[in-house]
Amino acid sequence: MADQDAQSPVGIDPPALPVLRWAEPPEGPALVLLDQTRLPAEEAELVCTDVPALVRAIRTLAVRGAPLLGIAGAYGVALAAARGEDVASAAELLERARPTAVNLGYGVRRAERAYRQAIGKGADPERAAAVALAEARALHWEDAEASGHMACHGLALLDELLPGGGGHRLLTHCNTGALVSGGEGTAFAVVLAAHRGRRLRQLWVDETRPLLQGARLTAYEAARNGMPYSLLTDNAAGSLFAAGEVDAVLIGADRIAADGSVANKVGSYPLAVLAKYHHVPFIVVAPTTTVDLGTADGASIIVEQRPGVEVTELTSPRAGVAGEDAVGLPVAPVGTAAYNPAFDVTPPELITAIVTEEGAVSPVTGVGLAELCARSSQVTIS
Ligand SMILES: CSC[C@@H](O)[C@@H](O)C(=O)COP(=O)(O)O
């Protein structure tokens, strides 16, 4: 049996600060972020008054997670427009800030297109900036709505796959909750729905080396919501499966290729292999905005490579990023080379289901992803 003694405290106060908010003058124009690099130690705001500051916040993971990156990118375009700057160059800078999460480019292009169309119809730059901001707000709201639908579809699927009455023991990786979303998240929103429906027996939280999104952020969200949860090191997952303590794995996604391959936080693929071996459902939860039908397969997904110092030192995500102070504690000899991909790719044959706001599909059989995307009311950007 896995050690269940160390149940974490419940009922911690909710954060006083929103994950992301737009500030009008005189405070702005600015995009104000809950700085995720400082959680759980403190809830601090990071005020981005221009696009370079926002790009830095994206690269250092002060703002992160696929859906929230899309929302932040859209507000970033609105910020450039509100400052009277060159919107096309700002959009390019933002889109290039991180390569794997497809939502970032989606949000950026959506706001930029709205701005361009307004200008094309004769709007002055000030009016077009308001249009870009309205588009960012629409995306923000749509993501919240999608999150609610994913929670419903995901919980229904869990109940179908795990009919026993003892409550679900779920394992998750990285952070997929309110910190990455306009709403309550993707995979974590399903866990939360299970918890509210009194069907969550245990949440297993992978710490998610090297930047500890699981330990720092998912544990923080689980505690705030009063869930029964325990943290494990990523390499303890195997023994947990072997002990029969995991009923299902739930993760998010940064990009889903047309063949159903899923790029997500590094460490997801080994979990999928473990789940397959132990006959445990492996479920991906993501909005249709994370599906990239223009990318044919997993091999075509660009995986972000992060600085090696994130592996060779125990530190905050800020270390190793140009212009930021590296304050890490070395855990390897100076000069040690490191392999540090931010994501890995799980092939469709290891995935039980992909849950979107439009419903669930099996990536290898049944209704295809393309059909779900066609059904979605999300704005299409070519
Ligand atoms: C709903 S979030 C899905 C993914 O974006 C999440 O699992 C993840 O991998 C985030 O990676 P991060 O590098 O922290 O941005």
The ligand as a MOL file (V3000), in Angstrom:
LIG
                    3D

  0  0  0     0  0            999 V3000
M  V30 BEGIN CTAB
M  V30 COUNTS 15 14 0 0 0
M  V30 BEGIN ATOM
M  V30 1 C -4.1380 23.1530 -19.2810 0
M  V30 2 S -2.5530 23.2960 -19.1630 0
M  V30 3 C -1.9030 22.0180 -20.1880 0
M  V30 4 C -0.4650 22.2110 -20.3260 0
M  V30 5 O -0.2050 23.5220 -20.7400 0
M  V30 6 C 0.2760 21.9010 -19.0100 0
M  V30 7 O 0.0500 20.5650 -18.6760 0
M  V30 8 C 1.7180 22.1430 -19.2410 0
M  V30 9 O 2.4020 21.2960 -19.7550 0
M  V30 10 C 2.2280 23.4900 -18.9270 0
M  V30 11 O 3.5900 23.6130 -19.1360 0
M  V30 12 P 4.3200 24.9500 -18.6930 0
M  V30 13 O 5.7370 24.7430 -19.1620 0
M  V30 14 O 4.2030 25.0610 -17.2210 0
M  V30 15 O 3.6410 26.0810 -19.4260 0
M  V30 END ATOM
M  V30 BEGIN BOND
M  V30 1 1 1 2
M  V30 2 1 2 3
M  V30 3 1 3 4
M  V30 4 1 4 5
M  V30 5 1 4 6
M  V30 6 1 6 7
M  V30 7 1 6 8
M  V30 8 2 8 9
M  V30 9 1 8 10
M  V30 10 1 10 11
M  V30 11 1 11 12
M  V30 12 2 12 13
M  V30 13 1 12 14
M  V30 14 1 12 15
M  V30 END BOND
M  V30 END CTAB
M  END
